[in-house]
Amino acid sequence: MSNAIDQTRRMLSLVTYLRERPGAEVAEVARAFGISERELIGDLNVLPMCGTSFRGGDLLDIDTDGERIWWHNVDDVAQPLRLAADEATALLVAARAVAGLPGLRERDRQALTRAVAKIEDAAGESAESSARVGVTFEAEGQVFADIDRALSEGRLIWLRYWSHGRGGMTEREVDPIRLVTEGHTYLEGWCRVSEDRRIFRLDRIAEIKILDEPANPPRLQPRDLSAGLVSPAADDPEVVIEVAPAGRWVAEYYTHDAAEELPDGGLRITLRSADPSGLRPLALRLGRDGRIVSPPQPAEQARLAAIAALEHYRDGAAQR
Amino acid sequence: MAIAKAERLMNLALCLMNTRRPLSKKELRESIEAYREAWQQGSEDAFNRMFERDKDDLRELGLVIDVDENALDGEIGYLARRDRNRLPEIALDAEEAAALTLAARVWQQAKMSGAASGALQKLRAAGVPFAEEREHTALEPRIPAREAAFEPLLVAARDRRPVTFEYRKAGAAQPEQRSVEPWALECWRGHWYLAGYDRDRQDARVFRLSRIVGKVRSRAGTFTGAVPEHVDVRAYVSRFAGEGATTTATVRLRRGAAFPLSTRALATRPVDPQWDELEIPYGNGLGADLAEFGPDVIVIGPDDLRADVIERLTAVAGLGE
């Protein structure tokens, strides 16, 4: 259900919109406003209770038979309204951010840049506070452009990809599904090697080829990304990490189930991971700022790796 | 049954827009059923509070409401002048409209996403030709704002209101109270940062929103310092994240290993069949980045970096004190 503010905002635009379109179709109007037909009917039930003049009597005579919408006493109150500061900010910040996305098609970038200038013009002083908010998207422009092309041509791609957890290069064939940017840019695709949906970070793609073979990803429900890009499965093994205050960043970077405060100002973080041994790099990075408590493998692998690494630094070691 | 708030707001907006002269509070109360009800069943006070809140809400939606202090024989009058509330002519072509549709979808935060769709609705009502079918559904730029502090800071920066909040500095065991005049918000690598004037430290500071503990409280009064024309939050944050380094480090890398490091190399030369020597920018946090690769990396210099990595590895090896 939408809140009263969003609904009021929408109804104000709705009357302007309906004024120009006598007999507008319910389905079309709902689509145009990005709402369900039920929400629209809800708005249409409220509008006849709203009046355009004081001392009553002059209510909006808007009705619908469920298919079409009629406004019988159209008047000129329904002028297009200026943009609010928040509206201008939301639109301009987003448009500038997308325009700055490396690898975006040049045509789209130019269209956005033109649109930004026009919106700034029309918004006037409402546009001012948009300068107080900035968003930077990052992507490897050439890789982004290649994947964008593969997506629009519907073709399979071949990747040489750095697997961070395994600490090595892998080669895979991937049916691209979408490019998601949240800070960094990621390719979501169907990995033919693991026969599963996978997320690939663009800055870890060492090499990419667009193959002649058509992409044919299985029909999948789009994943809900609202909690983060990595969504562990319910039956993935549980991992417990204890960090000192200096390791609290782990809770900001890893999707977790629980983060419990520790007496020293640190955290006990519980998360799930399909492949806990892939947390070896994290154990090494944490150093004295934290440790992976369970399962024991990542910490043990990190310990052995650290011992091997320290060998390089022993007096008289060959590398120095 | 109480009349829904949206209906009340809509009536107030229409009344204020449709009048040529300022209307008094009393006139509005008599015209709008919800107000009459609140006044009859509640009190003068209840009505007054409701009216003030509603006016604020409509202003949030962009309505310019003029207040005429002395319009009606000493009574305050209100009106929303048409010329001040009309969207100027805006001509967007189909390509520009499509690009904006993509952009309006990026906000993952309720207030901003509501505002972005509200903007599109106003533009659409004004005749901008937005297409029904969505192109580019395979491109999904997203701006998250999961941090609870985002919305109150956004409003405070917009309205130039000082705030206080509890802030836990990186690595600090306990949060401490900060008193800040918020200037600008910046999202970088998916995290939000605030730049502002720290009243206690009497200097500009940058805060990471995820380290704000508890509520952001708005303070009475106005900014004491000037807001800089241009606030480069990103430059500050990226420097802290190790970018823009001016010195370099020399490391050896097992060939084919640690791809993320090799992409940072300014120069690479082979040492023997197994190892390459790389020159990489030496910014903040490099020691942790290098330790991650365990035995595939050897730090040659500088000495402080080498010592940092050895110390980290010693801790992980369990060979520390």
Interface residues (C-beta under 8 A of the other chain):
Chain A: N3 A4 I5 D6 Q7 T8 R9 R10 M11 L12 S13 L14 T16 Y17 E20 E28 R31 A32 F33 G34 V46 L47 M49 C50 G51 T52 S53 F54 R55 G56 L60 V77 Q79 P80 L81 R82 L83 A84 A85 D86 E87 A88 T89 A90 L91 V93 A94 A95 A97 V98 L101 L104 R107 D108 A111 L112 R114 A115 K118 I119 D121 A122 G124 S126 S129 A131 R132 V133 G134 V135 T136 F137 E138 D148 L151 S152 W162 H164 G167 G168 M169 P176 I177 R178 L179 V180 T181 E182 G183 H184 D203 R204 A206 L225 S226 P245 A246 R248 W249 E252 D264 G265 G266 R280 P281 L282 A283 L284 R285 L286 G287 R288 A302 R303 A305 A306 I307 A308 A309 L310 E311 H312 Y313 Q319 R320
Chain B: I3 A4 K5 A6 E7 L9 M10 N11 A13 L14 C15 M17 N18 T19 L23 E27 L28 E30 S31 I32 E33 D57 L58 E60 L61 G62 L63 V64 R82 R84 N85 R86 L87 P88 E89 I90 A91 L92 D93 E95 E96 A97 A98 A99 L100 L102 A103 A104 V106 W107 Q108 K111 M112 S113 G114 A115 A116 S117 G118 A119 L120 Q121 K122 R124 A125 A126 G127 F130 E132 H136 T137 A138 L139 E140 P141 R142 I143 P144 L154 A157 R158 R168 A170 G171 A172 A173 Q174 W183 A184 L185 E186 C187 W188 R189 G190 H191 S210 V231 V233 R234 R252 G256 A257 A258 F259 P260 T263 W275 A288 D289 A291 E292 F293 G294 P295 D296 V297 I298 I300 R306 I310 E311 R312 L313 T314 A315 V316 A317 G318 L319 G320
